[in-house]
Amino acid sequence: MDQAMKRRRATYHIWTFTASKLISAFGAQVYTFAISFYILQLTGSATSFAMNLICSILPRTIAAPFAGYAADRWAKKTIVLTAQGAIVLSVGGLLAVSLVYGLSLPAIYITTAVISLAASFSGVSFSAAITGLVDEERIQKAMSLNQMSISIAAIGAPAVGGLLYGTVSMNLFLILFMAAEAVALVLEATMNFRLFNRKADAGESAGEGPVKEPLLQSMKAGLAYLKTQPIIMTIIWISLFINFLFGAFQVGYSYILIEKMKMASEHFGLTEGAFAVGMLLMSVCLSVRKEVKYPLLLSKWGIVTMGLIMASVALPLLVSLPYTGLFIFYASVMFAFGLVMILVNTPIQVMIQKRVDDDYKGRVFAILETMAMALMPLGTVLYGFLYDLLPAEWILMVSAAVLIAVVLTMARPSVVRKAHPELTKRRQDGPENPAPAAE
């Protein structure tokens, strides 16, 4: 296939990938909204609601290493389509149970766990396949459009779910979700996952990926590979600490606005919507601009900014604001947080896509996902306990200070220079000693 044809095919992949993710994410968000309300209305129990969250988070965290091994061992397209099909069948199974016996909590929990497992395999395989789907110059665009589709779903799905809930049956919600996942499955089936992935062509065309060793040995090989990539290891460790410390924000934000500030539910929802709008706008910006030149440096200062934003959530606890000012302040905070989060995540994801060998991409993304999610449950429980004991403002400000200190230490200038050696050269050249024109 000539290069012009490949680029046209890659363009098709970009938009098909975006459309499938938009449809799939929208369906999943509407389903999550409806099932959450259903559980709370059925039981009135926060414990039952939390159990459904655990059924969503825990299987994905446990399955991630196996998903990474599978993505490097077998054809990624087969894994993605199989996982997507499993989601359709699991929701169809829940629909059948609902029609015959009525919805029950065990059936919902099992379905949530199956969806979470399938999403882990699909997500890791898709992440590992990006460089095979699109040309290198448009990886940032593809990932930005993917994030944009998720942001659009995050904005629109709760509104659609809110309008439909109470006027239509849960069975219709299940049918809509199943239809959305089925459409995404059809779109993904038309994509060539090996378009630019020359290294894996021979293995995957025969039905095998480049990895042939047993599971445990393969995981050890993945960890050994990561040891040769100190910059990627630094990013993984930073993600672990970030997700733990941001438990202060995730728990504290809702606690402060609802419990301390007594904000109305509709206004609280609008502030969270501002977060999705910020994500959407930054995703659009990154999709049309040139690739970020120094992603680790940008992400370092972006995370520092996120720490300052997290600390600012405590400001109305120290300085009294009128209700309107309170709403505007928190909507602005969440909008800024959405902007910065995409500015941190997308360039780093592009950097990892380009630096990691195709043979190890599945395992690397699986390790990244596992590390990012590993301490989230612990952080949520710990900060929930702390907010009952200590002043919220001190928890937020101390956590923000620790976050900033961790990032400044782990992404210190020497580490950034290793990631971007051209920065040193640029500073050495300077205006008085310009680089040769050819460079």
Disulfide bonds with the S-S distance in Angstrom:
none
